[in-house]
Amino acid sequence: MAQQSFQARLGPPPMSADDAACRACCGQMRAHWQERPHARLMVVASTPVIEAFGGGVETRYLCLECGHTLMHSTGRFGQGWH
């Protein structure tokens, strides 16, 4: 029986019916660009970005609570949480 509940949790978390972000994700989107990700964000991909005047890293996160995808950029242009 415990094995069935474990199997039911595999895969990405379901999005809510109205696609509402959880409170932690809403706060993360307004956070300073140097702020660390909240506890329920999992790294999905991280890619170096090459720009004309300096590069950075774009990291994509998936929220395990609400299913939203957030992007964090450290490059000169578009720095921050998106």
Secondary structure, 3 states (H helix, E strand, C coil): CHHHHHHHCCCCCCCCCCCCCCHHHHHHHCCCCCCCCCCCEEEEEEEEECCCCCCEEEEEEEECCCCCEEEEECCCCCCEEC
